[in-house]
Amino acid sequence: MTTLIPSSDGDGYASLLAELKDRIRTARLKAAVAVNQELILLYWSIGREILARQVAEGWGARVIDRLATDLRRDFPEMTGLSPRNLKYMRAFAEAFPDEEIVQQLVAQLPWGHNVKLIEALKSSEERLWYARQAVEHGWSRNVLVHQIESGLYQRQGKALTNFARTLPAPQSDLAQELIKDPYSFDFLALGPAMSERELEQGLLEHLRSLILELGKRLRIRRQPASSRSWWAGLLSGSSILSFAAALFRHCRAEDRGL
């Protein structure tokens, strides 16, 4: 019995493909937002602790250099633990003292966005306004900087409103920066120390799940020998995995600066 292969331009197949693409994009974005939120909350708590200890214990600025040295000894893969970044964490906690605001709003932005907010703006009201606009409109860091420098807040003068969006638009520049943020990769220890074998194994599991789901949705019950070989090759897929690993390393090698 010959197994029918759906036409790529058929309505049923096209709708399935569109649905799966949307599902993948949404799942990736949710995962990126969750990781980013944990990272931003961690940075905020570190900054708050440094501020509190400096006030209570009278510690000077040199304690930050010592903390950076000791922390990086145990977490060498986390580039975000540099003295410069620890100072940004302290400034971040000082600029956003309300933990609820951090959780609900600024934790939805990558660390680079937040650094720009505390570097470029002195007013708490302006910081919150630009943070909301960045999430609402999916601004990249460069667009955020441009809007600040062009004085968008002064030109529009909109009051702060209730904030409803929980995820940036999947196709927005902000969503792409969240997914590829190098600070999130380092936070998860997905840095240079991670072996290619570990990476490929993780990619393999995700590819298997996706392919098996697609097979069920297409109701593939029987295949000729050539078709079975093709699916088996795809499931073991060393060439596909090697390509995915290379693509992952390429993304990691992109701009890591603030």
Solvent accessible surface area in square Angstrom, and as a share of the most:
residue,aa,sasa,rsa
1,M,199,0.89
2,T,111,0.64
3,T,39,0.23
4,L,162,0.80
5,I,156,0.79
6,P,61,0.39
7,S,66,0.43
8,S,91,0.58
9,D,121,0.63
10,G,25,0.24
11,D,132,0.69
12,G,55,0.53
13,Y,59,0.23
14,A,49,0.38
15,S,68,0.44
16,L,17,0.08
17,L,71,0.35
18,A,51,0.40
19,E,72,0.32
20,L,10,0.05
21,K,91,0.38
22,D,82,0.43
23,R,105,0.38
24,I,65,0.33
25,R,86,0.31
26,T,49,0.28
27,A,57,0.44
28,R,126,0.46
29,L,2,0.01
30,K,115,0.49
31,A,58,0.45
32,A,14,0.11
33,V,16,0.09
34,A,54,0.42
35,V,32,0.19
36,N,0,0.00
37,Q,58,0.26
38,E,103,0.46
39,L,0,0.00
40,I,0,0.00
41,L,34,0.17
42,L,62,0.31
43,Y,2,0.01
44,W,5,0.02
45,S,39,0.25
46,I,37,0.19
47,G,0,0.00
48,R,115,0.42
49,E,86,0.39
50,I,10,0.05
51,L,44,0.22
52,A,55,0.42
53,R,104,0.38
54,Q,28,0.13
55,V,128,0.74
56,A,82,0.63
57,E,99,0.45
58,G,62,0.59
59,W,105,0.37
60,G,49,0.47
61,A,61,0.48
62,R,209,0.76
63,V,29,0.16
64,I,0,0.00
65,D,66,0.34
66,R,179,0.65
67,L,61,0.31
68,A,0,0.00
69,T,74,0.43
70,D,60,0.31
71,L,53,0.26
72,R,101,0.37
73,R,158,0.58
74,D,106,0.55
75,F,95,0.39
76,P,103,0.65
77,E,39,0.18
78,M,17,0.07
79,T,72,0.42
80,G,1,0.01
81,L,6,0.03
82,S,26,0.17
83,P,38,0.24
84,R,146,0.53
85,N,5,0.03
86,L,0,0.00
87,K,89,0.38
88,Y,30,0.11
89,M,0,0.00
90,R,59,0.22
91,A,38,0.30
92,F,0,0.00
93,A,5,0.04
94,E,117,0.53
95,A,14,0.11
96,F,7,0.03
97,P,103,0.65
98,D,67,0.35
99,E,72,0.32
100,E,101,0.45
101,I,52,0.26
102,V,0,0.00
103,Q,74,0.33
104,Q,110,0.49
105,L,5,0.03
106,V,0,0.00
107,A,0,0.00
108,Q,18,0.08
109,L,0,0.00
110,P,6,0.04
111,W,0,0.00
112,G,5,0.05
113,H,1,0.00
114,N,0,0.00
115,V,1,0.01
116,K,51,0.22
117,L,0,0.00
118,I,17,0.09
119,E,81,0.36
120,A,58,0.45
121,L,13,0.06
122,K,171,0.73
123,S,44,0.28
124,S,60,0.39
125,E,92,0.41
126,E,30,0.13
127,R,26,0.10
128,L,20,0.10
129,W,4,0.01
130,Y,1,0.00
131,A,0,0.00
132,R,49,0.18
133,Q,28,0.13
134,A,0,0.00
135,V,0,0.00
136,E,73,0.33
137,H,111,0.49
138,G,5,0.05
139,W,24,0.09
140,S,13,0.08
141,R,54,0.20
142,N,119,0.61
143,V,50,0.29
144,L,0,0.00
145,V,40,0.23
146,H,113,0.50
147,Q,35,0.16
148,I,21,0.11
149,E,139,0.63
150,S,45,0.29
151,G,18,0.17
152,L,15,0.08
153,Y,37,0.14
154,Q,117,0.52
155,R,153,0.56
156,Q,88,0.39
157,G,52,0.50
158,K,117,0.49
159,A,79,0.61
160,L,72,0.36
161,T,98,0.57
162,N,151,0.77
163,F,55,0.23
164,A,90,0.70
165,R,82,0.30
166,T,104,0.61
167,L,41,0.21
168,P,1,0.01
169,A,44,0.34
170,P,55,0.34
171,Q,127,0.56
172,S,17,0.11
173,D,80,0.42
174,L,0,0.00
175,A,0,0.00
176,Q,75,0.33
177,E,58,0.26
178,L,2,0.01
179,I,33,0.17
180,K,75,0.32
181,D,11,0.06
182,P,25,0.16
183,Y,26,0.10
184,S,11,0.07
185,F,31,0.13
186,D,3,0.01
187,F,57,0.24
188,L,88,0.44
189,A,51,0.40
190,L,45,0.23
191,G,8,0.08
192,P,125,0.78
193,A,95,0.74
194,M,55,0.25
195,S,51,0.33
196,E,86,0.39
197,R,203,0.74
198,E,99,0.44
199,L,19,0.09
200,E,38,0.17
201,Q,92,0.41
202,G,32,0.31
203,L,43,0.21
204,L,22,0.11
205,E,82,0.37
206,H,139,0.62
207,L,50,0.25
208,R,89,0.33
209,S,73,0.47
210,L,63,0.31
211,I,15,0.07
212,L,97,0.48
213,E,55,0.25
214,L,50,0.25
215,G,14,0.13
216,K,157,0.66
217,R,103,0.38
218,L,51,0.25
219,R,179,0.65
220,I,50,0.26
221,R,196,0.72
222,R,161,0.59
223,Q,43,0.19
224,P,70,0.44
225,A,65,0.51
226,S,86,0.55
227,S,31,0.20
228,R,137,0.50
229,S,75,0.49
230,W,154,0.54
231,W,44,0.16
232,A,60,0.47
233,G,40,0.39
234,L,40,0.20
235,L,49,0.24
236,S,70,0.45
237,G,7,0.07
238,S,84,0.54
239,S,86,0.56
240,I,67,0.34
241,L,10,0.05
242,S,54,0.35
243,F,136,0.57
244,A,24,0.19
245,A,0,0.00
246,A,46,0.36
247,L,93,0.46
248,F,43,0.18
249,R,113,0.41
250,H,114,0.51
251,C,34,0.21
252,R,28,0.10
253,A,83,0.64
254,E,73,0.33
255,D,108,0.56
256,R,84,0.31
257,G,42,0.40
258,L,48,0.24
